[in-house]
Amino acid sequence: MPQNQSDIAKFARSTGLLIDRCMQREVPFGTVWLVGDNKVATTAHHVVLYADFFQALKVHFPATNQDWEVDDAFFHPHFNQKVAFELAQRSLLEPVPALSLQDHNVVILQLKRSLSDMDPDTKTTFNRKLAGNPPPRMKGLAGPVDELGLALVVQTITNARKDGCLVITDERNRPLAKMFCRDGRVVFAKFASLLNEAAVYQMFSQHIAGQFYFQPQAKPDWSVYSMIERNTDSLLLEAYRRMDEIPNLLRDLGGEGATYVRAVDILNLEALDPEVQSDADAMWPYLDGGVSIDQLWELVGLDDYSIYRALEELYKSRQIVEIPFMGEDGLSPMQPLDLAPHMLLSPWDEVASLTVHPTVGRAQLINGHLVGLIRPNDPWHLLHTINHQYRAAGCPIFKDGQVIGMHCGLLPLDPKLHALPNLLNQMIWVESIYQMLSGSAKAVAALRPSKKSVGMKLPDLVASGVKEISKIQCPKCNSLMVAKAKFCGTCGYRLTV
């Protein structure tokens, strides 16, 4: 049976978001959850750059609308802060998948239930510390986006008929979006996980701001597969049209934080407007009630307008239904979540993750499965199939209503070598957090039903009366797995037996 969503959603008040107070736009970049009095757990890679200035961080609890300051941090003793710091510095300018996959990627944050004031000079100093090198800029083709407006910036670049890349950055020189121009038009674009037309439309709907500069270059510095078909003027007009219609569509669908779930097992494309059929087909697997409609764009590869139009058609054809919002009466008070380091875990166990909507504080749950160990004989780092946005790293993962792990990040597997129906993600076993809180591994060992840490590779089923375990050998790496495993816990290979 799927995880009981109401039993987990009630912990929304105990789940918060990690925010950098020094940025102009306070955008959440990590998830935290209460593990003790004024203590929260999250992934260490989010905090390692702030080790000398925790005042730059705050934790926002959306369900209670409270902001707490980070007073101190305690990294797991086996977490390599030096390596993580170097990777985190690199990640300021380019994605570094290995950063979130560091061993024992856990930190306990000590919070203060108030925020001290920060003067502008302190913010400026800290931002300079984390800023990348200023990019090369062509005279007259650089400046703040807000002064001209994004459309005029794009038209200025294309009218100059320069070949190269228009880059929009934040105040720390981190690239937010890119548009590659050639022969007086935008031919490729990238924004977050979106490409081309969808990327440009989303830049406008998200009201992207920051600094822009133009870099002459012969080709894009990201993977491209097809060109933007519209000319630049048509592209900008369509972006404005979509941006104007989004507020009405969002209101009719229930507003920010609204979530929908499939009402039928099989999608009926014939019941939809032909213009939205391909978009609805792409969205269908994600309509499980775990992601709000205003956040779907980060997962499905579509812009907000395309998502809302497809949702409108799906709702009219009664193929999806909105999930009611859990009222205040249904939520538990802010309290540490129950840790379950003693719980036996096996391949393909059903699990669920908990995050909260950043503005309305609504609990968001996504169901998935455990897959296996990320490495042989390492019970601490496990694989799961729950797909998330980047800022969800640090969120708790539940089995049977108790926390059994913490989501760390996406595992970058080669799709040519791993025929998986879902992307794989790493989870740190909750015992890593339990030991940090208890200060000893002895307390954990006393709770286990057997000497095995977790039952992912060769589970110890003696406690349940099973004397012999049926095994299967992975044809790719020859690791032994339990017979019911659908994927190899060592290499992720799909077991076809």
N, C-alpha and C positions, 0 to 999 in steps of 0.2 A: 504494500500500500504506500502511496506517496506520503511524504511528511505531512503531519497535521499542521496546516498553515496557521490556523488561529492560535495554536499553542505556542508557535514561534513568533508570530507577529506581535504578540503582547509585549515582547521585549524591546519594542521600538524606542522606549525612553532610555534604555541602557546602551543604545548604539549611537555613535556620533561620527563627526567628520573632522578630519585634520585640515587646518587652513593656515596659510602663510599670511600673517598680518601685515607684512611689508609690501605686498603687491597692491597695485591700484585696484584691481578687481579681485576680491577675495573669493577665489574659486577653490572648492574642496579638491584635495589631491590624494586623500587616503581615508580609510575607515578605521574607527576605533570602537572598543566595547569595554564595558566595566568589568574588572576582575577583582576589585577590592575597594576599600574606602578611598575615594579620590584617586583611584588608579585605573588606567586603561591599558589594554594591549593593542599593539598594531605591528606592522612590518618595520623592521629596523632600517631598511634601505630608504624609507621616507624621511627618517629623522637624522641620518648620519651627518648630513651637511650642516645641521643646526646644533651640533654638539657643544659649540662654544657660545651659543646665543639662543637658548630655548625661549626667551621672551618673544622671539619673532613668530612663535607658533601659538595657536589657540585651538581648542577643541570646541566645536559647536554641536550641541545636541538639538536637532531640529524639532523633535517631538515635544520638548519642553521649552524651546527657544532660549536656551542658556548658553553662554560663552564662558569657558574656563581657560585659564592660562596654563601653559606647560611650565612647571617649576623645575623638574629634573627628569632624567631619563636613565634607565638601567638596561643596558644591552645584554643579551645572552652571552655568557662567557666564551662560548665557542663561535660566536659571530665575529668574523674578521673585519673589524672596523677600518683598518688601513686599506685593504683591498676594496671594500665597499665604498669608502670615501673617494678613491681614485675613479671607480666606475661611475659614481654619482656625479663627479665633476665632468666626466665625458658626456653623461646623459643630459647635461644642460644644453648641449648643442645638437645631439643626435641620439636616437633611441639605442639603448643598451639592454637587450633582453636578459642578459646574464645578471644584471643588477638585482632584480627581484627574486632570482633563483639562488641566492647565496645560502650557504648552510646556516641553519638555526637563525633564520631571518626574523628575529623576535626582539621587541623592545617593550618595556613596561614604562609608561609615562606617569609621573607624579603630577597631579593637577592642583591648581589653586582655584577656589570658587569665585574668582573675581579677575578682572583684567586691569593691569597697571597701564598707565598712559605711556605712549611712545612718541617722542618728539620727531619731527620730520628729518632732522639731521641724522638721527640714529637709523631710521629707515633707509636713508640714502646710503649711509656707510655700509649697511648690511647688504643692500642690493648690489652695490659695487663689488662686494666680496664674492657674491654668487654669480656675477655677470660674466658672460663670455666675452671674448675679444670683440671690439667693435668691427662690424663687417666693412669691407671696402665699398665705397659709395661713389657714384657718378654725380658730379656737380649738377644740381637742379633736379635730380631724380631721387630725392630722399627727403624724409621729414615725417611729421605726425599724420596719421591717416585722418584723424578727426578734423584737422584744419581744412582739408580739401574735400573729404568724403571719399569713400571707397570707389564709387563709380568714376569720379573725376580723376582719381589716381590712375585707375586702369586706362581711361581714355587718354590721359597724358602720356602714358608709356606707349600705348599702341599707336597714337598719332605721331610719336617720334620715330616710329618704325625701327625700333631697336630690337635686335635678337638677344634674348637672354631671359633672366628669371626675376620677376617681381616678388620680393620676399617681405612678409609682414611679421614683425617680431614684437615681443613684449619688452618691458623696461629692462630686462636682463639679457637682451639680445637673443632670446630663444625663439627660433622660428615657430610661428603659429600657422601660417598658410603660405602657399607658393602658387604663382601663376607663370607659366612659361610662354613667352611671346615670340612670334616669328612672323615676318612680313606684315606687320601692322595689325595682328590679331592674337588673341589668346588661344593657344592650341592645346595646352595641357594645364591642369590645375590639381592641387592637392590641399585638402584641409582635414586634419585628423585622419580618419580612415576612409574618407570620401575622395573620389576622383572626378575630374573633369566637370561636366555641367552640375552634377549634384554637389560638388565641392564649392563651386561659385555660388550656387543658390543658398547653401548653408552659411557661407560667409556673411551674406546679407541678412538672413533670418536670425543669425546669432549676433548681429551688429558688431562684428569683429573690429577691434581697435588696436592701436599700438603704433609703432614706427614702421615705415616702409623704406626699402632701398631697392635699387635695380642693379643686378649683377650680370654683366655680359658673359654669356656662355653659349656653347654650340648645341647642347642638348640638356634635357632635364636630369637632375641628380637623383631621381626616383624612378621606379619601374613604371613604364607606360605601355599601354596595350592598344589604345585607339585614341583618335583625336577628337576635340570638341567640334561638333558639326556646325553649330550656329556661328554666324559672324559676331564680332564683339558687341555691336550695338544691339542686335537681337538678343544676345545673351544677357545683357544688362537690363533690357526692358522686361524680359521674362523673369529675371531675379526680382525686380521691383513688383511685378504683378503678383508673384507668389508671396512676397513679403507682406503685401497689403491684404491678402486673403487669409493668411495664417491665423490672425487673431480670432476671426469669426469661426473658422474651422475648429480651432482649439477650444473655444467656448462651447460650441455645440457638442463636442466630444467629452466634456466634463472638466476641462481646464488642466493646468499643470498637476501632475501627480495621479491623474486618472489612469487606471490600468484595465486592460481587457484580457479575456481568456476565450479560447475556442469553445464554441457551443456545439459544434459538430465534429465528427472524427475526420471527415474527408472534405477538403476544400472544393467547393463548386465554383469554378471559374466562370462558367457560363452564366451564372446569376449576376455577374459583375459587369460594369462598364468596361469595354475592351481596353480603354486607355489605362486602367489601373490593374489589369489582370496580372501582368508580370510583376508589378510591385507587390500585390497581395500575395502572390506565390512566394516571393522572397521573404516576406514578413511572417508568413504563416507559422514556421517553426518557433518563432520567438513570442507568439501570443499565448503565453502560459500564465499571465498574471504577475510575472516577476519583475517586469520593467515598465515604468511609466511611459506614457505615449510621448512625452517631451524628451525622453532619453533614448528612445528606440533608434534614433539616427546614429548613435555611437556604435551600434551593433549590426545593423542590417544593411549598411551601405547605401541608404537612401536619404534624401533631404527631408526636412520636416513637412513641407507641402505635399510631397509624394506620399509620405506615410499617412498624413491626416486624410487625404483624399481616398486612399485605399481603405483606411479604417472606416470612413463614412459609408463606403459601399458595402463593406463587410457587415457593418451594423444594420444597414437597411435590409440586407438579405438575411438577417438573423443568423449569421454564421459566427458571430462573436457576441459576448455580453460583458457589460462593465461589472467589475468586482466592487461591491459596496465598501465604503470607507469604514474602518474600525473606529468607533467613537472613543472618547476619553475613558468611558467606563470599562472598555474592554482591555485597556492597557495596564500592565503591571507597573508599580512604582519603580523609579530608578534603583537598580540593585545589581550586584555582581551576578554574572551568568554562571550557571552550574557547569563545572568542568567534569569531563568523564574520561580521564586517562585510563581507567580500568576497563572501559567498554571494548569488547572484542570486535575487530573490524575485519571484514572479508571482501574479496573482489565482488564488485557489482552491488554492494550495499547502497541503498537509496539514502541520499543526504540532501540537505537544503542549506542555502546560505541566506544571511540576513543583512540587508543594507537599509538605509533610510533615505527618503526623498529629501534633497537639500533645502527645499523651501517649505513644503507642506508637512514634513515630518512623518510621512506615511511609510509604514513598514513595507519593504519589497523583498519577496522571497523567490528564489530560483531553485528548482529541483534538479538534481543530477545524480551521478553515481561515483563511487570510488572505483578506481581501476586497478591499482597495484602500487608497488614500490617504485620510486624513480631510479633507485640503484639497488643492486643485490645487498642483502644483509644490512640495510639502512632503514630501520622502522620509523625514523623521524620525518622523512620527506616522501610524501605520497602523491599520487596522481588522482585527479578528479575531472569530471566533465562539465562542471558549472562554468559557463562563459560569462564574463563580466567586463565592464568598462575598467579603464586603468585605475580610477580612483576607488574602486571597490577593494583593492588590495588591502588586507588587514581585517576584512570582515570575518565574523565567526561562521563556522560550518557545523551544522547540527545533525545528529542521528538520534532518533527517539527522544527528541526534546532537550537533549543535552549537547554541549559543545564538545566536539571530538577533534577539531582542528581549526586552522586559520588559513584563509586563502592568501597566496603570495603573488601569483602572477602566471601569465601564459607561458607554456613550454613551447618553444619554437621548433617543432618537429618538421622534417622535410616531408611534404605531402606525397612525394613520389615514392617514399620508402614506408610510409605509415598510412595504410588505407583505413582511416578512422572516420566514423560518422560524426564525431564531435571533436572540437579542439580539446587538447589536454592542458590542464592547469596544475600547478603545484600547490600542495597543502602542507603546512607544518603541523605535525601531530601535537595535540594539546598538552601532552606531557612536558614538552619543552617549556611551556608557560607555567604549568603546575610546579615544576621544579624550581623555577625562578621565584615563585611566590612562597613556596615552602622552604626553600633554601637547602633542600636535600632530596635525593632520589629515593631514600628509604621509605618515605611516606607514600610514594607512588607505588612502589613494589608491593606494599602490603595490600593495596586495593585490587591488584590484578587477579583474575581468575586462574592464571597459569604463569609460568616463567617466561612465556613469549611476550614480547612487547605488544605487537599487534598481529592480527591474523591475516596479513595480506599475502605473504609469500607461501608459507606452509603453516597454516593456522593450527594451533594446539587445541584440539577438540576433546581432550581427555575429560575435561570438566563436564562435557555434555554426554559422555558415555561412548564416544566414537573411538574405536581402538585403531582403525586403519584409515588413512587419508588417501582417497583416489587422486592420482596425480596425472599431469600431462606435460610433455616437454615442448617448449617453444621451438618451432622449426627454424627460427631465425638466429636466436642466440643460445639455444639449448638449455635455457633456464627451466627448472621444474616449477610448475604452478598447480594450484588445485584444479581439478577437472572442470569445475563450474565456471572458471575464469573465461571471460570473453576476449580479454586482451592480456598480453604478457606484461607482468608487473615490472619487468626489467627494461625492456626496450619499447614497449607500447605496441608491438606487432599484433594484428588482429588474428585471433585463434579461430580457425574455420571449422573445427570439429564440432 
